Amino acid sequence: MSDRERGEGAASAAPGGAPWWAGLRVAGGVVLAVIGAGLLVWPVLRGDSADEDWARYYGAGKVLAIGCVIAGTALVARRR
């Protein structure tokens, strides 16, 4: 059953107390994963050493992880 058959719109907003990523779907998860991967690769391409600033890697890793979880759970939910 597709989202249209269930009556869910393509731009469904997240409920009041939900986190900011709750309304994203597969495409949003993939975009976040690509952005996170790009942010992880950027300091390496610039030539920064890993000892300089771990906050960049930590933040980029969080974005990548959230994107992977969103895309994965959306794909599993779609398959059911």
Secondary structure by P-SEA (a helix, b strand, c coil): cccccccccccccccccccccccccaaaaaaaaaaaaaaaaccccccccccccaaaaaaaaaaaaaaaaaaaaaaaaaac
